[in-house]
Structures are given as structure tokens and as C-alpha cells.
Amino acid sequence: MLKHVAGSLTALVLSLMMIVPAADAGERTKLGYGRLMTNDYFGDGKDRWRTGSWTSSRVWGSQWDGKAPNKFGDLIELRLSSEILAPDNLTRAAAGDRAYAGALSIGAHTHFTWQGLDAALGADMVVTGSDTGLGTFQRAVHKVLGVRQPSQVTLNDQISNGFHPTVVAELGRDLLIAPRVHLRPFLEGRAGAETMVRVGMDLTFGSVGVGELLVRENVTGHRYRVIADEEATGFSFLLGADIAHVSDSIYLPEEDGFELTDSRDRVRAGVHWQGERATAFYGLTYLGEEFEAQKEGQVVGSIHINLSF
């Protein structure tokens, strides 16, 4: 039922986003670009489960004055991402471990202010299976690096090819609790490839990222900079945590005997740095168990570096 609802909402959201920008397309300009790479190589280095992802965002709108516009659809984000999920053992998965999965997604999202809250609403089309080519890509990269590759048996047992429309919504609010210290509670909902409700908070120490558009990355929950204030040089330190109730996941199908954990937990820390001609971000995230047979959580690292010449 929820998947049919997600599909209908996806079509509705995409239709609205195509109609609204067309009305004032002449005033719309590119406002920013951001990206984030996440991999357990930068974390615990064990090459398993939520092993790697890459996300990028391009944003267009009429202007940016330090906060999202009041009008739905005035600011549009095109989001592209890829992710590889894998069993603990890439060569031969243990009984009860998750199947290998490659996922690509493309989506349109809008950011706006609603009832004094920062709101984001959008839809992604998530494509899974061997047709994504991510399994072949990982084998090639691991061969070059001389590390363990996913076996053909593992790739043959991966999540099947499919298209999964997904709706994503978030409400949040930045609260200044001390000089240069911001607390951001948020509520997120997803329906589609994974269906869940998540609640959490982010704590920021510093000025880098304040008054900017930051987009929440799906795997870790880190918020990466998309519309940046280039005058805000220095550091910002970040702490965050959230908890989710997941009711359905295409990556852990119930018909294959997977039992989802009662909650899905994340705890993260990171640092933004901006200099005169370069910016960088590094973060670590603890991801709790996602299914009952998963023996422990994992630590992944996220990185972004941008150099201007």
C-alpha cells in the first residue's frame, strides 16, 4: 500500500516542480553545487554493509538571502546519488547476511520556509540491480587497488533490477542557543525504496554553514554545503544523532526472511573548513544495526574537498 502511495506522491511532486519553475523560468539562476562521498574505507575500513555512496546536488532559484524562500517550488534542487550495500564477506556472504545491492537515484527537491520551519520536499527515482553497473564498477576499482573484490556469486545474488519511486520530506529549525552555537532538531519521513520516520538533531559550533543551504545526505545524515557563504572562513564543528523506525526496505526484503531492527540509530561528528581558495569536510558516522542478524554496527567516513584556482 505504502509503495503505491509513494508512487502517486512522486508523480504529483515531480509534476508540481515542473509546473512551478516554468512560470518564472526567466528569473531562475544556478545558486550552488555540493557533493559528498561516503565510504567505510574512511571509517572502520572493513568494506561491508553500507560500504560506499556518493551524492551531489545542484540548486536553482531566484535568489538566496540566507534562508529558504517562502514559496514552494521557488528553489529547486536536482539530486543525483549512488550507493553500494554489501554483505560482511564480499566473497561469500554468510547465511542471514544482507544481499549485495547497487542503487542509483535521481530526484527533484524543493526547499522553502513553512510556518517558521525549514521544509524540504522531493521525490527520487531509485534504480537497483545489476543493470546499474555498480557491482562491475566496484570489482574493477578493487582490482586496481589490490583489495578483496565482490565475487561473481555475490553479484549474482544481488538485489534484482527495479525502479522504486521514493518521496522524502523534512522539517527542521535552527535555534541559536549560544554565540556561534546552533541546535537544529528535525523530523524526516521517507516512503518508497525505504519507508521510515526519523527524528534527530544537529549541533553546530562555528559560523561556516550558518545562513547557507545544506542538504542532508541519506546514509549518514551529514548536511553538506550546497549554497555556501564564501566569506565565512574558518572551522565549524558538528555533532548529530537521530533514530528511525523503518517499516519497509527493498534492501532487506521480508520475504527473504529479514527482520528489521526496532530502531535504526546514527551518531555523527564532523568538521567544515573554509579557506581563501579551498573548502573541505570530513565526518565520521556510527551506523547502528539495520536487521536482527547484523552482528554489530559500523563506522563510515564522509569527505569533500574543493580547490579553487
Secondary structure as UniProt FT lines:
FT   HELIX           2..23
FT   HELIX           25..27
FT   STRAND          29..39
FT   HELIX           40..42
FT   TURN            43..44
FT   STRAND          49..61
FT   TURN            72..73
FT   STRAND          76..86
FT   TURN            95..96
FT   STRAND          101..114
FT   TURN            115..116
FT   STRAND          117..128
FT   HELIX           130..132
FT   HELIX           134..145
FT   HELIX           152..156
FT   STRAND          162..172
FT   STRAND          175..178
FT   TURN            179..180
FT   STRAND          181..191
FT   STRAND          194..206
FT   TURN            208..211
FT   STRAND          213..216
FT   TURN            218..220
FT   STRAND          223..227
FT   TURN            230..231
FT   STRAND          234..249
FT   TURN            250..251
FT   HELIX           254..256
FT   STRAND          264..274
FT   STRAND          278..287
FT   TURN            292..293
FT   STRAND          298..307
//
